[in-house]
């Protein structure tokens, strides 16, 4: 498996794989902002908006690949606010269902942390559905819960769900340099 940051042009060349990954994730119940019915066209439109954000350096797109196939992805939103140059947010960690349980989510999150440190972003934040695989992953990786919001959103089937907000402070010191 290889994890890399993908530029907007490369990401656009992989629109087919990215759209399929998001579509399958939503169909499998991933709580990532979409509800059923969710179409291929909607998935493609979402990714095209992300390509634009990547091109404008508002987000970084990380992709995990195995034998040239995108099997996972996550985004790092770089807060542009003048009072938040130290902060970033994690969005839409997705791992293809056929590849779950192989450490891909962990690898993506660790890659995000390395890049955040490189960019001097020492505070990362995210939210995830309460009780889901993401919550378990973030706790294992040392993220700190900062709160629960009941009925925060609905899952793809329209069932109300609570979200858990997490944060993680990263050590920007480079003792080995």
PAZAPA-4460 file (N, C-alpha, C; in steps of 0.05 Angstrom, whole numbers, plus 32768, in hexadecimal, padded with zeros to 4 digits):
% residues 177
    n_x    n_y    n_z   ca_x   ca_y   ca_z    c_x    c_y    c_z   seq   type   mol
   8011   7FE8   8000   8000   8000   8000   8012   8019   8000     1      X     A
   8009   802D   7FF1   8017   8046   7FF0   8003   805C   7FF7     2      X     A
   800B   806F   8008   7FFB   8086   800E   800A   809F   8004     3      X     A
   7FFB   80AF   7FF5   8007   80C7   7FEA   7FF3   80DE   7FEA     4      X     A
   7FFE   80F6   7FE8   7FEE   810E   7FE4   7FEB   8111   7FC6     5      X     A
   7FD2   8115   7FBE   7FCB   8115   7FA1   7FC4   8132   7F99     6      X     A
   7FD0   813C   7F84   7FC9   8156   7F7A   7FAF   8155   7F6B     7      X     A
   7FA5   816C   7F64   7F8A   816D   7F57   7F8A   8160   7F3C     8      X     A
   7F9F   8162   7F2D   7FA0   8156   7F12   7FA0   8137   7F14     9      X     A
   7FB0   812D   7F26   7FB2   8110   7F2A   7F97   8106   7F34    10      X     A
   7F8C   8114   7F47   7F72   810C   7F53   7F5D   810B   7F3D    11      X     A
   7F5D   811F   7F2B   7F49   8120   7F16   7F4C   8108   7F03    12      X     A
   7F64   80FF   7EFF   7F68   80E7   7EEE   7F5D   80CE   7EFC    13      X     A
   7F59   80CF   7F16   7F4F   80B8   7F25   7F32   80BD   7F2E    14      X     A
   7F24   80CF   7F20   7F08   80D5   7F28   7EF7   80BC   7F29    15      X     A
   7EFB   80AA   7F16   7EEB   8091   7F15   7EEE   8081   7F2F    16      X     A
   7F07   807D   7F38   7F0C   806E   7F50   7F02   807C   7F69    17      X     A
   7F06   8096   7F6A   7EFE   80A6   7F82   7EDF   80A6   7F84    18      X     A
   7ED2   80AA   7F6D   7EB5   80AB   7F6D   7EAA   8090   7F76    19      X     A
   7EB6   807A   7F6C   7EAD   805F   7F73   7EB1   805A   7F91    20      X     A
   7EC7   8063   7F9C   7ECD   8060   7FB9   7EB9   806E   7FCA    21      X     A
   7EB3   8087   7FC3   7E9F   8096   7FD3   7E83   808A   7FD0    22      X     A
   7E7C   8084   7FB8   7E61   8078   7FB3   7E5E   805E   7FC3    23      X     A
   7E71   804D   7FC2   7E70   8033   7FD1   7E6F   8038   7FEF    24      X     A
   7E7F   804B   7FF8   7E80   8052   8015   7E64   805B   801F    25      X     A
   7E58   806D   8010   7E3D   8077   8017   7E29   8060   8016    26      X     A
   7E2A   8050   8001   7E18   8039   7FFF   7E1B   8026   8017    27      X     A
   7E34   8024   8021   7E3A   8012   8037   7E33   801F   8052    28      X     A
   7E2A   8038   8052   7E21   8044   806B   7E34   8059   8077    29      X     A
   7E4A   805F   8069   7E5D   8073   8074   7E4F   808E   8078    30      X     A
   7E53   8099   808F   7E47   80B3   8096   7E5B   80C9   808E    31      X     A
   7E5B   80D1   8075   7E6E   80E4   806B   7E61   80FB   805C    32      X     A
   7E48   8101   8064   7E3A   8119   805A   7E26   8114   8044    33      X     A
   7E21   80FC   803C   7E0F   80F6   8026   7DF9   80E3   802F    34      X     A
   7DE2   80E5   8022   7DCB   80D3   8027   7DC3   80C5   800E    35      X     A
   7DB6   80AE   8011   7DAC   809E   7FFB   7D91   80A9   7FF2    36      X     A
   7D8B   80A9   7FD9   7D9C   809E   7FC3   7DB3   80B2   7FBD    37      X     A
   7DCA   80A6   7FB8   7DE2   80B5   7FB2   7DEC   80AA   7F97    38      X     A
   7DF0   80BB   7F84   7DF7   80B2   7F69   7E14   80B5   7F62    39      X     A
   7E1C   80A8   7F4E   7E37   80AA   7F43   7E3D   80C7   7F3B    40      X     A
   7E29   80D4   7F2F   7E2C   80F0   7F27   7E31   8102   7F3F    41      X     A
   7E22   80FD   7F55   7E26   810D   7F6D   7E42   8108   7F79    42      X     A
   7E4B   80F0   7F78   7E66   80E9   7F82   7E7B   80F7   7F71    43      X     A
   7E78   80F6   7F57   7E8C   8104   7F46   7E8C   8122   7F4A    44      X     A
   7E74   812E   7F4E   7E72   814B   7F53   7E80   8152   7F6D    45      X     A
   7E7D   8141   7F81   7E8A   8146   7F9B   7EA9   8146   7F96    46      X     A
   7EB3   8132   7F89   7ED0   8130   7F85   7EDA   8147   7F74    47      X     A
   7ECB   814F   7F61   7ED4   8166   7F51   7ED6   817F   7F61    48      X     A
   7EC5   8183   7F75   7EC7   819A   7F87   7EE0   8197   7F99    49      X     A
   7EE7   817F   7FA0   7EFF   817A   7FB0   7F18   8180   7F9F    50      X     A
   7F18   8178   7F86   7F2F   817D   7F74   7F34   819B   7F73    51      X     A
   7F1F   81AB   7F72   7F22   81C8   7F72   7F2F   81D2   7F8C    52      X     A
   7F25   81C7   7FA2   7F31   81CF   7FBC   7F4E   81C7   7FBF    53      X     A
   7F55   81B0   7FB4   7F71   81A7   7FB4   7F82   81B9   7FA2    54      X     A
   7F77   81C0   7F8B   7F86   81D2   7F79   7F8B   81ED   7F86    55      X     A
   7F79   81F6   7F97   7F7B   8210   7FA5   7F8A   820E   7FBF    56      X     A
   7F95   81F6   7FC5   7FA5   81F1   7FDD   7F95   81F5   7FF7    57      X     A
   7F7A   81F1   7FF5   7F69   81F2   800C   7F68   81D7   801B    58      X     A
   7F6C   81C2   800B   7F6C   81A7   8016   7F83   8197   800A    59      X     A
   7F8B   8183   8019   7F9D   816F   800F   7F8D   8155   800D    60      X     A
   7F91   8147   7FF7   7F84   812D   7FF3   7F98   8117   7FF5    61      X     A
   7F94   8105   8008   7FA6   80EE   800B   7F97   80D5   8000    62      X     A
   7FA6   80C6   7FF1   7F9B   80AD   7FE6   7FAD   8095   7FED    63      X     A
   7FA0   8080   7FF5   7FAE   8066   7FF9   7FA9   8055   7FE0    64      X     A
   7FBE   804A   7FD5   7FBB   8039   7FBD   7FC8   801E   7FC1    65      X     A
   7FBC   800B   7FB5   7FC8   7FF0   7FB4   7FC6   7FE8   7F96    66      X     A
   7FDE   7FE2   7F8B   7FDF   7FDA   7F6F   7FD0   7FEE   7F5D    67      X     A
   7FD4   8008   7F62   7FC8   801D   7F52   7FAA   8022   7F57    68      X     A
   7F9E   8013   7F69   7F82   8017   7F6F   7F7F   8028   7F88    69      X     A
   7F6F   803D   7F88   7F6A   804D   7F9F   7F58   803D   7FB2    70      X     A
   7F63   8037   7FCA   7F54   8027   7FDE   7F4C   8038   7FF6    71      X     A
   7F55   8050   7FF8   7F4E   8061   800E   7F56   807E   8009    72      X     A
   7F49   8090   8017   7F4F   80AC   8014   7F47   80BC   802C    73      X     A
   7F54   80D2   8031   7F4D   80E5   8046   7F56   8101   803D    74      X     A
   7F49   8115   8049   7F50   8131   8042   7F59   8140   805A    75      X     A
   7F6B   8152   8056   7F74   8165   806B   7F6D   8181   8062    76      X     A
   7F5A   818D   8070   7F51   81A8   806A   7F63   81BB   807A    77      X     A
   7F71   81CD   806B   7F84   81DF   8078   7F75   81FA   807E    78      X     A
   7F6F   81FE   8097   7F5F   8215   809F   7F6D   822F   8095    79      X     A
   7F5F   823E   8085   7F6B   8256   8079   7F68   826F   808B    80      X     A
   7F59   826D   80A0   7F54   8284   80B1   7F6E   828F   80BC    81      X     A
   7F71   82AA   80BD   7F89   82B6   80C7   7F8F   82AE   80E5    82      X     A
   7F7B   82A8   80F4   7F7F   82A2   8110   7F82   8284   8115    83      X     A
   7F85   8274   80FF   7F86   8257   8102   7F9C   824A   80F0    84      X     A
   7FB3   8257   80EE   7FC8   824B   80DC   7FD3   8231   80E7    85      X     A
   7FCC   822A   80FF   7FD7   8213   810D   7FC4   81FB   810C    86      X     A
   7FAD   81FE   80FF   7F97   81EB   8101   7F90   81DF   80E6    87      X     A
   7F86   81C6   80E6   7F7C   81B9   80CE   7F66   81A6   80D6    88      X     A
   7F55   819E   80C3   7F40   818B   80C8   7F41   8173   80B6    89      X     A
   7F3A   815D   80C0   7F39   8144   80B1   7F1D   8140   80A6    90      X     A
   7F1B   8138   808C   7F01   8133   8080   7F01   8119   8071    91      X     A
   7EEC   810B   8073   7EE4   80F4   8062   7EFA   80DE   805F    92      X     A
   7F00   80D2   8075   7F11   80BA   8074   7F00   80A3   8068    93      X     A
   7F09   8099   8052   7EFA   8083   8044   7F0E   806D   803E    94      X     A
   7F05   8054   8044   7F15   803D   803D   7F02   8029   802F    95      X     A
   7F0A   8020   8017   7EF9   800E   8008   7EF3   7FF5   8019    96      X     A
   7EDA   7FEC   8018   7ED2   7FD6   802A   7EE2   7FBD   8026    97      X     A
   7EEB   7FB8   800E   7EFB   7FA0   8009   7F17   7FA1   8015    98      X     A
   7F1F   7FB8   801E   7F3A   7FBC   8029   7F3A   7FC5   8046    99      X     A
   7F23   7FC5   8053   7F21   7FCD   806F   7F2F   7FB8   8081   100      X     A
   7F39   7FC2   8097   7F46   7FB0   80AA   7F64   7FAA   80A3   101      X     A
   7F6F   7FB9   8090   7F8A   7FB4   8088   7F9D   7FCB   8090   102      X     A
   7F93   7FDE   80A0   7FA4   7FF4   80A9   7FA5   800C   8096   103      X     A
   7F93   800C   8083   7F93   8022   806F   7F8A   803C   807C   104      X     A
   7F75   803B   808D   7F6C   8053   809B   7F82   805E   80AD   105      X     A
   7F8F   804C   80BB   7FA6   8055   80CC   7FBC   8062   80BC   106      X     A
   7FC3   8055   80A6   7FD9   8060   8095   7FD1   807C   808A   107      X     A
   7FB8   807F   8082   7FAF   8099   8078   7FB1   80AE   808E   108      X     A
   7FA7   80A7   80A6   7FA7   80BB   80BC   7FC4   80C2   80C5   109      X     A
   7FD5   80AF   80C5   7FF1   80B4   80CC   7FFF   80C6   80B7   110      X     A
   7FF8   80C2   809E   8003   80D3   8089   7FF9   80EF   808C   111      X     A
   7FE0   80F2   8093   7FD5   810D   8098   7FE4   811B   80AE   112      X     A
   7FE9   810C   80C4   7FF8   8118   80DA   8014   8121   80D2   113      X     A
   8022   8111   80C3   803D   8118   80BA   803C   8131   80A9   114      X     A
   8029   8133   8097   8027   814B   8086   801E   8163   8096   115      X     A
   800C   8160   80A9   8003   8176   80BA   801B   8181   80CA   116      X     A
   802C   8170   80D4   8044   8179   80E2   8056   8188   80CF   117      X     A
   805A   817E   80B7   806B   818C   80A3   8060   81A8   809D   118      X     A
   8045   81AB   809E   8039   81C5   8098   8034   81D5   80B2   119      X     A
   803F   81CD   80C8   803D   81DB   80E2   8020   81DE   80EB   120      X     A
   8010   81C9   80E5   7FF4   81C8   80EF   7FF4   81B5   8106   121      X     A
   7FF4   81C0   811E   7FF7   81AF   8136   7FDD   81A7   8143   122      X     A
   7FC7   81B2   813A   7FAC   81AB   8144   7F9B   81A0   812E   123      X     A
   7F94   8187   8130   7F82   817A   811D   7F68   8175   812A   124      X     A
   7F52   8177   811A   7F37   8173   8124   7F28   8162   8110   125      X     A
   7F14   8154   811A   7F02   8144   8109   7EE9   813D   8118   126      X     A
   7ED5   8135   8109   7EBD   8129   8115   7EB7   810F   8107   127      X     A
   7EAA   80FD   8115   7EA3   80E3   810A   7E89   80D9   8117   128      X     A
   7E7D   80C6   810B   7E64   80BB   8116   7E6B   80AB   8130   129      X     A
   7E5B   80B0   8144   7E5F   80A2   815D   7E5A   8084   815A   130      X     A
   7E6C   8074   8164   7E6A   8057   8164   7E74   804A   814B   131      X     A
   7E7E   8059   8138   7E88   804E   811F   7EA5   8046   8120   132      X     A
   7EAE   803A   810A   7ECA   8031   8107   7EDD   8049   8109   133      X     A
   7ED5   8060   80FF   7EE6   8077   8100   7EEC   807F   811D   134      X     A
   7ED7   807F   812E   7EDB   8086   814A   7EEF   8074   8157   135      X     A
   7EED   805A   8152   7F00   8047   815D   7F1C   804C   8153   136      X     A
   7F1F   8052   8139   7F39   8057   812E   7F46   8070   813A   137      X     A
   7F37   8086   813C   7F42   809F   8147   7F4A   809B   8164   138      X     A
   7F3B   808D   8174   7F42   8088   8190   7F5C   8078   8191   139      X     A
   7F5F   8064   8180   7F78   8053   817F   7F90   8065   8178   140      X     A
   7F8C   8079   8167   7FA2   808A   815E   7FA7   80A1   8171   141      X     A
   7F9A   80A2   8188   7FA0   80B6   819C   7F91   80D0   8199   142      X     A
   7F7B   80D0   818A   7F6B   80E9   8188   7F5B   80EC   81A2   143      X     A
   7F57   8105   81A9   7F49   810C   81C2   7F2C   8114   81BC   144      X     A
   7F19   8108   81C8   7EFD   8110   81C5   7EF8   812B   81D2   145      X     A
   7EEB   813C   81C3   7EE5   8157   81CE   7EC7   815B   81D1   146      X     A
   7EB7   8149   81C7   7E9A   814C   81CB   7E8A   813B   81B8   147      X     A
   7E71   8137   81C1   7E5D   8128   81B1   7E46   813A   81AB   148      X     A
   7E3D   8139   8192   7E26   8149   818A   7E10   8135   8182   149      X     A
   7DFB   8133   8193   7DE5   8120   818C   7DD6   812A   8173   150      X     A
   7DCC   8117   8164   7DBC   811D   814C   7DC9   8131   8139   151      X     A
   7DE3   812F   8137   7DF3   8142   8127   7DEE   8140   8109   152      X     A
   7DEA   8128   80FF   7DE5   8124   80E3   7DD6   810A   80E0   153      X     A
   7DCF   8103   80C7   7DC2   80EA   80C1   7DD5   80D8   80B1   154      X     A
   7DD1   80BE   80B4   7DE1   80AC   80A4   7DD5   80AA   8087   155      X     A
   7DE2   809C   8075   7DD7   809B   805A   7DBA   8092   8057   156      X     A
   7DB0   8083   806B   7D94   807A   806A   7D81   808E   8078   157      X     A
   7D8C   80A4   8083   7D7C   80B8   808F   7D78   80B5   80AD   158      X     A
   7D87   80A2   80B9   7D85   809D   80D6   7D96   80B2   80E5   159      X     A
   7D8B   80C0   80F8   7D9B   80D4   8107   7DB1   80C6   8117   160      X     A
   7DC8   80D4   8117   7DE0   80C9   8124   7DEE   80E0   8134   161      X     A
   7DFB   80D8   8149   7E0C   80EA   8159   7E28   80EB   814D   162      X     A
   7E35   8102   8150   7E51   8104   8147   7E62   8107   815F   163      X     A
   7E7B   80FE   815C   7E90   8102   8171   7EA5   8114   8164   164      X     A
   7EAB   812A   8172   7EC1   813C   8169   7EDA   8134   8178   165      X     A
   7EF0   8134   8168   7F0B   812D   8172   7F1E   8142   816B   166      X     A
   7F34   8143   817B   7F4B   8155   8174   7F64   8146   817A   167      X     A
   7F79   814F   816E   7F94   8143   8174   7FA8   8159   8171   168      X     A
   7FB8   815D   8186   7FCF   816F   8184   7FE7   815F   817A   169      X     A
   7FF5   816A   8167   800D   815E   815C   8026   816C   8167   170      X     A
   803B   815E   816B   8054   8169   8175   8064   8172   815C   171      X     A
   8067   818C   815A   8075   8198   8143   8094   8198   8147   172      X     A
   809D   8191   815F   80BA   8190   8163   80C7   817A   8152   173      X     A
   80DD   817F   8148   80EB   816B   8138   8106   8165   8146   174      X     A
   8104   8154   815A   811C   814E   816A   8132   8140   8159   175      X     A
   812A   8133   8143   813D   8124   8133   814A   8135   811E   176      X     A
   8143   814F   811C   814F   8161   8108   8167   816F   8113   177      X     A
***
